[in-house]
Amino acid sequence: MIIRPITSRDLDPLYAIAVESGPGFTSLLPDRDALARKIDHSVSSFGRTVTTPGDEHYLFVLEDSMTGEILGTTGIDAAAGLKRPLIHFRRNTIIPHARGPRMKHADESLTRCQHYTGCTEICSLYLRPGFRRANAGKLLSRVRFLFMALHPGRFSDTVIAEMRGVSDQAGHSPFWNWLKHHVADLDFASATQLACSAHAGFVEEFIPATPFYTQHMNPEARAVIGQVHEDTRPARHMLEREGFRHRGFVDLLDGGPTLECPKAEIASVRNTHMGKIELQAGGEKLRENIEGPDAMPAILANAGCSGFRATVTDQVHRSGDCLMVPARLAENLGLDAGSLASYLPLAGSRQQADIGQQASQPLAHEEIRYAF
């Protein structure tokens, strides 16, 4: 498995991913023209000289190194909300002051706000069902943090992840099913389509600035505020192990949580190491998807941007500031003797349990929601 920047030749598999992922995966809709523009934007972003984060969007694909098939995708928005506002509900607790102390009770409100403008946003992680294998989800998720560690000036100080909220197999959202009766009588799919197509004035037209009080919601809607879709739970667990936390901001349409973490405090950013490549004699067989108690898999990547390549391997041996790897593995990543490379262990010692423990379920799907 090799992670690399997307190119124009990946349009067909990216379209297949958009179809397979279904209507809940709003960052990749099955629109070939829109996907082609997204690819062009990504290629341009990787090729830019960047001093401060702007409207760059970095989209990666996971490629089977033997067959060339595209297994999945993952992405980063360098500074979300600059061209289109990034809008959430802020969850607030209100304690009214009654005459007697025993008459006080806490209310909760949801108020429309723009809080995360300019923050870096991780997005578009999807691993195709037919290609799910050990370490593939971890590679798709954590390679983004390794890339941030390599190129910190391209990204903001705060990183966010908008997680897919609760919906059923038919695509119905309990949160939206209540909210639509107070804002717009649209089904969830139609509201999502309007949001993702940058419908002019969508928020101002349908979502008022005045607060909604959760005590007026039905129990089904109230129960899913800040909760994630069943398929997104492994992604949330993995991000929480990286240091991400929910601070009370939720999606406007399905109530899914936004997680955040300072870039410098993300575990995989802190634990990415740099070293110079030494080519190792012998051991030419490439092993991937390493499992077992003695396996020590890690992400190994070159230090490039437009030429970035990364994989999961247990064939790296660290010695001081040197990384000893087999010649064939180095060749696959575009590395020569003396090249600078990065190395991120996928499991740590007991003292590194905060980064070493992984979700028990395979990570397959992480959704970044709506940028209005």
BALOBA-1460 file (C-alpha; in Angstrom, 3 decimals):
// residues 372
<rec num="1" residu="m" x="0.000" y="0.000" z="0.000"/>
<rec num="2" residu="i" x="1.257" y="3.445" z="-0.980"/>
<rec num="3" residu="i" x="-0.258" y="6.798" z="-0.023"/>
<rec num="4" residu="r" x="0.343" y="9.535" z="-2.599"/>
<rec num="5" residu="p" x="-1.225" y="12.835" z="-3.748"/>
<rec num="6" residu="i" x="-4.193" y="12.414" z="-6.084"/>
<rec num="7" residu="t" x="-3.711" y="13.038" z="-9.815"/>
<rec num="8" residu="s" x="-6.050" y="13.566" z="-12.772"/>
<rec num="9" residu="r" x="-5.826" y="9.890" z="-13.688"/>
<rec num="10" residu="d" x="-7.590" y="9.036" z="-10.421"/>
<rec num="11" residu="l" x="-10.916" y="10.625" z="-11.443"/>
<rec num="12" residu="d" x="-12.643" y="7.307" z="-12.242"/>
<rec num="13" residu="p" x="-11.776" y="5.597" z="-8.928"/>
<rec num="14" residu="l" x="-12.591" y="8.801" z="-7.016"/>
<rec num="15" residu="y" x="-16.010" y="8.848" z="-8.679"/>
<rec num="16" residu="a" x="-16.459" y="5.163" z="-7.737"/>
<rec num="17" residu="i" x="-15.648" y="6.068" z="-4.109"/>
<rec num="18" residu="a" x="-18.205" y="8.891" z="-4.202"/>
<rec num="19" residu="v" x="-20.876" y="6.462" z="-5.441"/>
<rec num="20" residu="e" x="-19.951" y="3.679" z="-2.996"/>
<rec num="21" residu="s" x="-19.833" y="5.941" z="0.052"/>
<rec num="22" residu="g" x="-23.474" y="6.986" z="-0.244"/>
<rec num="23" residu="p" x="-25.329" y="10.240" z="0.489"/>
<rec num="24" residu="g" x="-23.880" y="10.693" z="3.993"/>
<rec num="25" residu="f" x="-20.365" y="11.245" z="2.637"/>
<rec num="26" residu="t" x="-20.908" y="14.866" z="1.747"/>
<rec num="27" residu="s" x="-17.312" y="15.863" z="1.033"/>
<rec num="28" residu="l" x="-17.262" y="13.624" z="-2.064"/>
<rec num="29" residu="l" x="-20.508" y="13.753" z="-4.031"/>
<rec num="30" residu="p" x="-20.909" y="11.689" z="-7.251"/>
<rec num="31" residu="d" x="-20.496" y="14.650" z="-9.612"/>
<rec num="32" residu="r" x="-17.665" y="14.072" z="-12.089"/>
<rec num="33" residu="d" x="-17.185" y="17.752" z="-12.917"/>
<rec num="34" residu="a" x="-17.045" y="18.730" z="-9.238"/>
<rec num="35" residu="l" x="-14.633" y="15.875" z="-8.494"/>
<rec num="36" residu="a" x="-12.407" y="16.894" z="-11.409"/>
<rec num="37" residu="r" x="-12.265" y="20.429" z="-10.006"/>
<rec num="38" residu="k" x="-11.426" y="19.025" z="-6.574"/>
<rec num="39" residu="i" x="-8.560" y="17.018" z="-8.079"/>
<rec num="40" residu="d" x="-7.242" y="20.070" z="-9.953"/>
<rec num="41" residu="h" x="-7.404" y="22.113" z="-6.737"/>
<rec num="42" residu="s" x="-5.470" y="19.425" z="-4.879"/>
<rec num="43" residu="v" x="-2.768" y="19.149" z="-7.559"/>
<rec num="44" residu="s" x="-2.372" y="22.936" z="-7.493"/>
<rec num="45" residu="s" x="-2.195" y="22.948" z="-3.680"/>
<rec num="46" residu="f" x="0.571" y="20.353" z="-3.513"/>
<rec num="47" residu="g" x="2.534" y="22.334" z="-6.084"/>
<rec num="48" residu="r" x="2.337" y="25.739" z="-4.376"/>
<rec num="49" residu="t" x="4.985" y="27.428" z="-2.320"/>
<rec num="50" residu="v" x="3.167" y="28.167" z="0.945"/>
<rec num="51" residu="t" x="4.230" y="30.416" z="3.809"/>
<rec num="52" residu="t" x="0.874" y="30.616" z="5.593"/>
<rec num="53" residu="p" x="-2.144" y="28.310" z="5.169"/>
<rec num="54" residu="g" x="-4.773" y="29.459" z="2.678"/>
<rec num="55" residu="d" x="-7.397" y="27.766" z="0.531"/>
<rec num="56" residu="e" x="-5.180" y="24.744" z="-0.182"/>
<rec num="57" residu="h" x="-6.876" y="21.356" z="-0.241"/>
<rec num="58" residu="y" x="-4.692" y="18.243" z="-0.102"/>
<rec num="59" residu="l" x="-6.301" y="15.020" z="-1.286"/>
<rec num="60" residu="f" x="-4.424" y="11.708" z="-1.033"/>
<rec num="61" residu="v" x="-5.234" y="8.264" z="-2.407"/>
<rec num="62" residu="l" x="-4.255" y="4.842" z="-1.080"/>
<rec num="63" residu="e" x="-2.950" y="2.675" z="-3.897"/>
<rec num="64" residu="d" x="-2.323" y="-1.072" z="-3.978"/>
<rec num="65" residu="s" x="1.383" y="-1.183" z="-4.815"/>
<rec num="66" residu="m" x="0.969" y="-4.517" z="-6.640"/>
<rec num="67" residu="t" x="-2.164" y="-3.883" z="-8.755"/>
<rec num="68" residu="g" x="-2.381" y="-0.093" z="-8.922"/>
<rec num="69" residu="e" x="-5.989" y="-0.151" z="-7.689"/>
<rec num="70" residu="i" x="-7.185" y="2.759" z="-5.542"/>
<rec num="71" residu="l" x="-8.249" y="1.468" z="-2.120"/>
<rec num="72" residu="g" x="-9.377" y="4.696" z="-0.491"/>
<rec num="73" residu="t" x="-8.871" y="8.392" z="0.005"/>
<rec num="74" residu="t" x="-8.109" y="10.941" z="2.713"/>
<rec num="75" residu="g" x="-7.687" y="14.715" z="2.763"/>
<rec num="76" residu="i" x="-6.802" y="17.974" z="4.528"/>
<rec num="77" residu="d" x="-8.229" y="21.489" z="4.119"/>
<rec num="78" residu="a" x="-5.461" y="23.871" z="5.125"/>
<rec num="79" residu="a" x="-7.736" y="26.678" z="6.355"/>
<rec num="80" residu="a" x="-11.460" y="25.919" z="6.314"/>
<rec num="81" residu="g" x="-14.140" y="28.554" z="5.941"/>
<rec num="82" residu="l" x="-12.142" y="31.211" z="4.094"/>
<rec num="83" residu="k" x="-14.139" y="31.171" z="0.848"/>
<rec num="84" residu="r" x="-17.365" y="29.667" z="2.181"/>
<rec num="85" residu="p" x="-18.349" y="30.224" z="5.812"/>
<rec num="86" residu="l" x="-17.934" y="27.238" z="8.113"/>
<rec num="87" residu="i" x="-20.992" y="27.348" z="10.351"/>
<rec num="88" residu="h" x="-22.004" y="25.217" z="13.341"/>
<rec num="89" residu="f" x="-24.392" y="25.151" z="16.241"/>
<rec num="90" residu="r" x="-22.798" y="26.133" z="19.533"/>
<rec num="91" residu="r" x="-24.200" y="24.088" z="22.419"/>
<rec num="92" residu="n" x="-24.796" y="26.332" z="25.445"/>
<rec num="93" residu="t" x="-26.067" y="25.638" z="28.945"/>
<rec num="94" residu="i" x="-28.328" y="28.333" z="30.372"/>
<rec num="95" residu="i" x="-29.294" y="28.507" z="34.041"/>
<rec num="96" residu="p" x="-32.260" y="30.852" z="34.539"/>
<rec num="97" residu="h" x="-32.321" y="32.768" z="37.822"/>
<rec num="98" residu="a" x="-35.621" y="32.017" z="39.531"/>
<rec num="99" residu="r" x="-36.819" y="33.528" z="42.775"/>
<rec num="100" residu="g" x="-35.907" y="30.559" z="44.938"/>
<rec num="101" residu="p" x="-32.699" y="28.522" z="44.671"/>
<rec num="102" residu="r" x="-34.661" y="25.294" z="44.349"/>
<rec num="103" residu="m" x="-36.498" y="26.655" z="41.335"/>
<rec num="104" residu="k" x="-33.353" y="26.971" z="39.246"/>
<rec num="105" residu="h" x="-32.989" y="24.534" z="36.357"/>
<rec num="106" residu="a" x="-30.577" y="24.227" z="33.466"/>
<rec num="107" residu="d" x="-31.717" y="24.730" z="29.879"/>
<rec num="108" residu="e" x="-29.649" y="23.996" z="26.803"/>
<rec num="109" residu="s" x="-29.645" y="25.944" z="23.558"/>
<rec num="110" residu="l" x="-28.158" y="25.560" z="20.092"/>
<rec num="111" residu="t" x="-27.053" y="28.816" z="18.483"/>
<rec num="112" residu="r" x="-25.725" y="29.300" z="14.964"/>
<rec num="113" residu="c" x="-22.106" y="30.497" z="14.915"/>
<rec num="114" residu="q" x="-18.851" y="30.718" z="12.956"/>
<rec num="115" residu="h" x="-16.147" y="29.547" z="15.322"/>
<rec num="116" residu="y" x="-13.542" y="27.597" z="13.356"/>
<rec num="117" residu="t" x="-12.799" y="29.918" z="10.418"/>
<rec num="118" residu="g" x="-9.204" y="29.440" z="9.298"/>
<rec num="119" residu="c" x="-8.634" y="26.187" z="11.193"/>
<rec num="120" residu="t" x="-7.138" y="23.193" z="9.412"/>
<rec num="121" residu="e" x="-9.742" y="20.509" z="8.762"/>
<rec num="122" residu="i" x="-9.097" y="16.808" z="8.155"/>
<rec num="123" residu="c" x="-11.608" y="15.306" z="5.763"/>
<rec num="124" residu="s" x="-12.675" y="12.755" z="3.157"/>
<rec num="125" residu="l" x="-11.343" y="9.567" z="4.754"/>
<rec num="126" residu="y" x="-12.928" y="6.561" z="3.076"/>
<rec num="127" residu="l" x="-11.638" y="3.007" z="2.758"/>
<rec num="128" residu="r" x="-13.495" y="0.998" z="0.106"/>
<rec num="129" residu="p" x="-15.304" y="-2.040" z="1.589"/>
<rec num="130" residu="g" x="-13.731" y="-4.513" z="-0.815"/>
<rec num="131" residu="f" x="-10.220" y="-3.453" z="0.159"/>
<rec num="132" residu="r" x="-10.340" y="-3.258" z="3.943"/>
<rec num="133" residu="r" x="-7.238" y="-4.789" z="5.494"/>
<rec num="134" residu="a" x="-5.039" y="-4.445" z="8.550"/>
<rec num="135" residu="n" x="-3.382" y="-1.031" z="8.986"/>
<rec num="136" residu="a" x="-5.078" y="0.510" z="5.925"/>
<rec num="137" residu="g" x="-7.420" y="2.689" z="8.001"/>
<rec num="138" residu="k" x="-4.628" y="3.691" z="10.373"/>
<rec num="139" residu="l" x="-2.474" y="4.694" z="7.429"/>
<rec num="140" residu="l" x="-5.246" y="6.794" z="5.871"/>
<rec num="141" residu="s" x="-5.955" y="8.570" z="9.151"/>
<rec num="142" residu="r" x="-2.511" y="9.118" z="10.626"/>
<rec num="143" residu="v" x="-0.592" y="9.924" z="7.444"/>
<rec num="144" residu="r" x="-2.289" y="13.343" z="7.495"/>
<rec num="145" residu="f" x="-0.679" y="14.159" z="10.840"/>
<rec num="146" residu="l" x="2.710" y="12.959" z="9.606"/>
<rec num="147" residu="f" x="2.282" y="15.283" z="6.597"/>
<rec num="148" residu="m" x="1.467" y="18.166" z="8.978"/>
<rec num="149" residu="a" x="4.616" y="17.399" z="10.974"/>
<rec num="150" residu="l" x="6.644" y="17.507" z="7.743"/>
<rec num="151" residu="h" x="5.095" y="20.763" z="6.510"/>
<rec num="152" residu="p" x="3.855" y="22.677" z="9.590"/>
<rec num="153" residu="g" x="3.786" y="26.066" z="7.826"/>
<rec num="154" residu="r" x="1.083" y="24.805" z="5.465"/>
<rec num="155" residu="f" x="-1.400" y="24.264" z="8.302"/>
<rec num="156" residu="s" x="-3.105" y="26.233" z="11.062"/>
<rec num="157" residu="d" x="-2.407" y="25.930" z="14.768"/>
<rec num="158" residu="t" x="-5.806" y="24.281" z="15.431"/>
<rec num="159" residu="v" x="-6.964" y="21.146" z="13.605"/>
<rec num="160" residu="i" x="-10.627" y="20.116" z="13.514"/>
<rec num="161" residu="a" x="-12.624" y="17.097" z="12.375"/>
<rec num="162" residu="e" x="-16.350" y="17.365" z="11.690"/>
<rec num="163" residu="m" x="-17.798" y="13.933" z="12.294"/>
<rec num="164" residu="r" x="-20.774" y="12.341" z="10.591"/>
<rec num="165" residu="g" x="-23.858" y="12.449" z="12.823"/>
<rec num="166" residu="v" x="-26.429" y="9.748" z="13.523"/>
<rec num="167" residu="s" x="-28.675" y="8.596" z="10.676"/>
<rec num="168" residu="d" x="-30.375" y="5.318" z="9.802"/>
<rec num="169" residu="q" x="-29.834" y="3.028" z="6.824"/>
<rec num="170" residu="a" x="-32.405" y="4.970" z="4.820"/>
<rec num="171" residu="g" x="-30.462" y="8.176" z="5.423"/>
<rec num="172" residu="h" x="-32.918" y="9.726" z="7.873"/>
<rec num="173" residu="s" x="-31.423" y="11.908" z="10.597"/>
<rec num="174" residu="p" x="-33.331" y="12.105" z="13.932"/>
<rec num="175" residu="f" x="-31.874" y="15.564" z="14.504"/>
<rec num="176" residu="w" x="-32.950" y="16.889" z="11.107"/>
<rec num="177" residu="n" x="-36.347" y="15.180" z="11.358"/>
<rec num="178" residu="w" x="-37.097" y="17.497" z="14.286"/>
<rec num="179" residu="l" x="-35.269" y="20.571" z="13.020"/>
<rec num="180" residu="k" x="-36.856" y="20.613" z="9.558"/>
<rec num="181" residu="h" x="-40.272" y="21.379" z="11.035"/>
<rec num="182" residu="h" x="-38.792" y="24.615" z="12.398"/>
<rec num="183" residu="v" x="-36.595" y="25.686" z="9.480"/>
<rec num="184" residu="a" x="-37.442" y="24.075" z="6.117"/>
<rec num="185" residu="d" x="-39.681" y="21.186" z="5.151"/>
<rec num="186" residu="l" x="-36.974" y="19.368" z="3.199"/>
<rec num="187" residu="d" x="-35.880" y="15.767" z="3.486"/>
<rec num="188" residu="f" x="-32.357" y="15.205" z="4.811"/>
<rec num="189" residu="a" x="-30.897" y="14.303" z="1.416"/>
<rec num="190" residu="s" x="-32.251" y="17.493" z="-0.178"/>
<rec num="191" residu="a" x="-30.963" y="19.665" z="2.657"/>
<rec num="192" residu="t" x="-27.575" y="17.992" z="2.381"/>
<rec num="193" residu="q" x="-27.495" y="18.539" z="-1.367"/>
<rec num="194" residu="l" x="-28.277" y="22.238" z="-0.949"/>
<rec num="195" residu="a" x="-25.581" y="22.592" z="1.697"/>
<rec num="196" residu="c" x="-22.923" y="20.829" z="-0.348"/>
<rec num="197" residu="s" x="-23.730" y="22.691" z="-3.563"/>
<rec num="198" residu="a" x="-23.037" y="26.016" z="-1.828"/>
<rec num="199" residu="h" x="-26.638" y="27.139" z="-2.326"/>
<rec num="200" residu="a" x="-26.574" y="30.926" z="-2.035"/>
<rec num="201" residu="g" x="-27.910" y="32.053" z="1.319"/>
<rec num="202" residu="f" x="-28.683" y="28.522" z="2.516"/>
<rec num="203" residu="v" x="-27.936" y="29.244" z="6.169"/>
<rec num="204" residu="e" x="-29.562" y="32.681" z="6.256"/>
<rec num="205" residu="e" x="-32.627" y="31.338" z="4.444"/>
<rec num="206" residu="f" x="-33.191" y="28.181" z="6.458"/>
<rec num="207" residu="i" x="-31.274" y="28.318" z="9.757"/>
<rec num="208" residu="p" x="-32.170" y="31.325" z="11.967"/>
<rec num="209" residu="a" x="-29.619" y="33.066" z="14.171"/>
<rec num="210" residu="t" x="-31.972" y="32.829" z="17.152"/>
<rec num="211" residu="p" x="-31.297" y="29.858" z="19.469"/>
<rec num="212" residu="f" x="-33.161" y="26.563" z="19.548"/>
<rec num="213" residu="y" x="-33.869" y="25.174" z="23.021"/>
<rec num="214" residu="t" x="-33.247" y="21.453" z="23.290"/>
<rec num="215" residu="q" x="-35.956" y="21.034" z="25.937"/>
<rec num="216" residu="h" x="-38.442" y="21.514" z="23.092"/>
<rec num="217" residu="m" x="-36.899" y="18.726" z="21.012"/>
<rec num="218" residu="n" x="-38.267" y="15.214" z="20.920"/>
<rec num="219" residu="p" x="-36.155" y="12.644" z="22.821"/>
<rec num="220" residu="e" x="-34.834" y="11.061" z="19.596"/>
<rec num="221" residu="a" x="-33.384" y="14.352" z="18.325"/>
<rec num="222" residu="r" x="-32.001" y="15.402" z="21.693"/>
<rec num="223" residu="a" x="-30.282" y="12.034" z="22.220"/>
<rec num="224" residu="v" x="-28.128" y="12.277" z="19.073"/>
<rec num="225" residu="i" x="-26.717" y="15.772" z="19.611"/>
<rec num="226" residu="g" x="-22.932" y="15.390" z="19.630"/>
<rec num="227" residu="q" x="-23.117" y="11.678" z="18.725"/>
<rec num="228" residu="v" x="-21.612" y="10.014" z="15.640"/>
<rec num="229" residu="h" x="-22.855" y="7.549" z="13.073"/>
<rec num="230" residu="e" x="-22.202" y="3.911" z="13.926"/>
<rec num="231" residu="d" x="-19.693" y="3.598" z="11.061"/>
<rec num="232" residu="t" x="-17.826" y="6.679" z="12.321"/>
<rec num="233" residu="r" x="-17.245" y="5.475" z="15.899"/>
<rec num="234" residu="p" x="-13.836" y="3.887" z="15.184"/>
<rec num="235" residu="a" x="-12.688" y="7.133" z="13.538"/>
<rec num="236" residu="r" x="-13.809" y="9.146" z="16.568"/>
<rec num="237" residu="h" x="-12.018" y="6.774" z="18.957"/>
<rec num="238" residu="m" x="-8.815" y="7.036" z="16.952"/>
<rec num="239" residu="l" x="-8.967" y="10.839" z="16.877"/>
<rec num="240" residu="e" x="-9.606" y="10.969" z="20.609"/>
<rec num="241" residu="r" x="-6.487" y="8.867" z="21.140"/>
<rec num="242" residu="e" x="-4.634" y="11.474" z="19.103"/>
<rec num="243" residu="g" x="-5.799" y="14.149" z="21.559"/>
<rec num="244" residu="f" x="-8.920" y="15.478" z="19.809"/>
<rec num="245" residu="r" x="-11.832" y="16.614" z="22.008"/>
<rec num="246" residu="h" x="-15.410" y="17.758" z="21.480"/>
<rec num="247" residu="r" x="-15.902" y="21.334" z="22.728"/>
<rec num="248" residu="g" x="-19.652" y="21.677" z="22.165"/>
<rec num="249" residu="f" x="-19.883" y="22.578" z="18.459"/>
<rec num="250" residu="v" x="-22.184" y="20.396" z="16.346"/>
<rec num="251" residu="d" x="-23.316" y="20.143" z="12.744"/>
<rec num="252" residu="l" x="-26.300" y="22.194" z="11.579"/>
<rec num="253" residu="l" x="-28.091" y="19.327" z="9.863"/>
<rec num="254" residu="d" x="-27.428" y="16.094" z="11.771"/>
<rec num="255" residu="g" x="-26.001" y="17.293" z="15.115"/>
<rec num="256" residu="g" x="-22.700" y="15.432" z="14.618"/>
<rec num="257" residu="p" x="-19.792" y="16.665" z="16.775"/>
<rec num="258" residu="t" x="-16.767" y="18.663" z="15.730"/>
<rec num="259" residu="l" x="-13.544" y="17.517" z="17.408"/>
<rec num="260" residu="e" x="-10.508" y="19.769" z="17.781"/>
<rec num="261" residu="c" x="-6.881" y="19.633" z="18.880"/>
<rec num="262" residu="p" x="-3.917" y="22.038" z="18.768"/>
<rec num="263" residu="k" x="-1.685" y="20.858" z="15.914"/>
<rec num="264" residu="a" x="1.394" y="20.709" z="18.125"/>
<rec num="265" residu="e" x="-0.408" y="18.468" z="20.641"/>
<rec num="266" residu="i" x="-1.621" y="15.807" z="18.173"/>
<rec num="267" residu="a" x="0.095" y="12.577" z="19.226"/>
<rec num="268" residu="s" x="1.113" y="11.566" z="15.700"/>
<rec num="269" residu="v" x="2.551" y="15.026" z="15.030"/>
<rec num="270" residu="r" x="4.598" y="14.837" z="18.242"/>
<rec num="271" residu="n" x="5.779" y="11.309" z="17.489"/>
<rec num="272" residu="t" x="6.877" y="11.760" z="13.883"/>
<rec num="273" residu="h" x="10.665" y="11.383" z="13.661"/>
<rec num="274" residu="m" x="13.030" y="12.531" z="10.923"/>
<rec num="275" residu="g" x="16.115" y="10.674" z="9.766"/>
<rec num="276" residu="k" x="18.456" y="10.049" z="6.856"/>
<rec num="277" residu="i" x="18.064" y="6.916" z="4.783"/>
<rec num="278" residu="e" x="20.644" y="4.149" z="4.825"/>
<rec num="279" residu="l" x="20.052" y="1.375" z="2.331"/>
<rec num="280" residu="q" x="19.976" y="-2.059" z="3.921"/>
<rec num="281" residu="a" x="21.493" y="-5.085" z="2.228"/>
<rec num="282" residu="g" x="19.159" y="-8.040" z="1.766"/>
<rec num="283" residu="g" x="15.593" y="-8.216" z="3.051"/>
<rec num="284" residu="e" x="14.215" y="-7.177" z="-0.312"/>
<rec num="285" residu="k" x="10.756" y="-8.669" z="0.194"/>
<rec num="286" residu="l" x="8.231" y="-5.969" z="1.032"/>
<rec num="287" residu="r" x="5.890" y="-6.886" z="3.859"/>
<rec num="288" residu="e" x="2.683" y="-4.968" z="4.456"/>
<rec num="289" residu="n" x="-0.282" y="-5.294" z="6.823"/>
<rec num="290" residu="i" x="1.980" y="-6.555" z="9.605"/>
<rec num="291" residu="e" x="0.213" y="-8.215" z="12.533"/>
<rec num="292" residu="g" x="1.194" y="-10.230" z="15.580"/>
<rec num="293" residu="p" x="2.804" y="-9.563" z="18.976"/>
<rec num="294" residu="d" x="6.327" y="-9.176" z="17.555"/>
<rec num="295" residu="a" x="5.392" y="-6.872" z="14.672"/>
<rec num="296" residu="m" x="6.363" y="-3.201" z="14.986"/>
<rec num="297" residu="p" x="4.652" y="-1.467" z="12.058"/>
<rec num="298" residu="a" x="5.298" y="2.183" z="11.300"/>
<rec num="299" residu="i" x="4.494" y="4.727" z="8.609"/>
<rec num="300" residu="l" x="7.556" y="5.544" z="6.521"/>
<rec num="301" residu="a" x="7.420" y="8.510" z="4.136"/>
<rec num="302" residu="n" x="9.658" y="10.712" z="2.081"/>
<rec num="303" residu="a" x="9.855" y="14.400" z="2.979"/>
<rec num="304" residu="g" x="8.366" y="15.702" z="-0.260"/>
<rec num="305" residu="c" x="5.149" y="17.574" z="-0.964"/>
<rec num="306" residu="s" x="3.927" y="17.054" z="-4.545"/>
<rec num="307" residu="g" x="6.125" y="13.929" z="-4.650"/>
<rec num="308" residu="f" x="5.003" y="12.687" z="-1.235"/>
<rec num="309" residu="r" x="4.853" y="8.899" z="-0.764"/>
<rec num="310" residu="a" x="4.148" y="6.877" z="2.396"/>
<rec num="311" residu="t" x="3.538" y="3.258" z="3.366"/>
<rec num="312" residu="v" x="3.201" y="0.964" z="6.380"/>
<rec num="313" residu="t" x="6.136" y="-1.359" z="7.008"/>
<rec num="314" residu="d" x="7.974" y="-3.205" z="9.786"/>
<rec num="315" residu="q" x="11.289" y="-3.094" z="7.867"/>
<rec num="316" residu="v" x="12.606" y="0.205" z="9.233"/>
<rec num="317" residu="h" x="15.433" y="0.083" z="11.768"/>
<rec num="318" residu="r" x="16.328" y="3.309" z="13.564"/>
<rec num="319" residu="s" x="19.912" y="3.953" z="14.588"/>
<rec num="320" residu="g" x="20.474" y="7.435" z="15.930"/>
<rec num="321" residu="d" x="19.339" y="9.839" z="13.222"/>
<rec num="322" residu="c" x="19.529" y="7.136" z="10.528"/>
<rec num="323" residu="l" x="16.682" y="5.055" z="9.126"/>
<rec num="324" residu="m" x="17.883" y="1.783" z="7.636"/>
<rec num="325" residu="v" x="15.481" y="0.374" z="5.009"/>
<rec num="326" residu="p" x="15.682" y="-2.196" z="2.188"/>
<rec num="327" residu="a" x="16.603" y="-0.735" z="-1.187"/>
<rec num="328" residu="r" x="13.367" y="-1.790" z="-2.856"/>
<rec num="329" residu="l" x="11.240" y="-0.167" z="-0.167"/>
<rec num="330" residu="a" x="13.275" y="3.039" z="-0.474"/>
<rec num="331" residu="e" x="12.826" y="2.984" z="-4.258"/>
<rec num="332" residu="n" x="9.039" y="2.641" z="-3.941"/>
<rec num="333" residu="l" x="8.973" y="5.795" z="-1.810"/>
<rec num="334" residu="g" x="11.361" y="7.776" z="-3.999"/>
<rec num="335" residu="l" x="14.151" y="7.631" z="-1.410"/>
<rec num="336" residu="d" x="17.905" y="7.375" z="-2.021"/>
<rec num="337" residu="a" x="20.783" y="6.892" z="0.389"/>
<rec num="338" residu="g" x="21.098" y="10.094" z="2.382"/>
<rec num="339" residu="s" x="17.538" y="11.234" z="1.627"/>
<rec num="340" residu="l" x="15.552" y="12.778" z="4.460"/>
<rec num="341" residu="a" x="12.582" y="10.649" z="5.507"/>
<rec num="342" residu="s" x="9.931" y="10.619" z="8.228"/>
<rec num="343" residu="y" x="8.947" y="7.758" z="10.476"/>
<rec num="344" residu="l" x="5.832" y="7.373" z="12.647"/>
<rec num="345" residu="p" x="5.399" y="4.252" z="14.833"/>
<rec num="346" residu="l" x="1.848" y="2.901" z="14.724"/>
<rec num="347" residu="a" x="2.232" y="1.360" z="18.186"/>
<rec num="348" residu="g" x="4.271" y="2.524" z="21.153"/>
<rec num="349" residu="s" x="5.524" y="1.167" z="24.424"/>
<rec num="350" residu="r" x="3.423" y="1.094" z="27.572"/>
<rec num="351" residu="q" x="4.802" y="4.538" z="28.363"/>
<rec num="352" residu="q" x="3.402" y="5.674" z="24.992"/>
<rec num="353" residu="a" x="-0.016" y="4.123" z="25.492"/>
<rec num="354" residu="d" x="-1.741" y="7.319" z="24.480"/>
<rec num="355" residu="i" x="-0.585" y="6.722" z="20.913"/>
<rec num="356" residu="g" x="-0.105" y="2.982" z="21.008"/>
<rec num="357" residu="q" x="-3.626" y="1.842" z="21.747"/>
<rec num="358" residu="q" x="-5.832" y="1.523" z="18.687"/>
<rec num="359" residu="a" x="-9.560" y="1.157" z="18.161"/>
<rec num="360" residu="s" x="-10.729" y="-2.439" z="18.235"/>
<rec num="361" residu="q" x="-12.812" y="-1.954" z="15.085"/>
<rec num="362" residu="p" x="-11.252" y="-1.373" z="11.656"/>
<rec num="363" residu="l" x="-11.325" y="2.298" z="10.687"/>
<rec num="364" residu="a" x="-13.236" y="2.554" z="7.440"/>
<rec num="365" residu="h" x="-15.128" y="5.808" z="7.305"/>
<rec num="366" residu="e" x="-14.660" y="9.304" z="8.633"/>
<rec num="367" residu="e" x="-16.812" y="12.136" z="7.462"/>
<rec num="368" residu="i" x="-16.180" y="15.828" z="7.326"/>
<rec num="369" residu="r" x="-19.499" y="17.513" z="6.998"/>
<rec num="370" residu="y" x="-20.547" y="20.842" z="5.551"/>
<rec num="371" residu="a" x="-18.722" y="24.034" z="4.624"/>
<rec num="372" residu="f" x="-21.334" y="26.645" z="3.766"/>
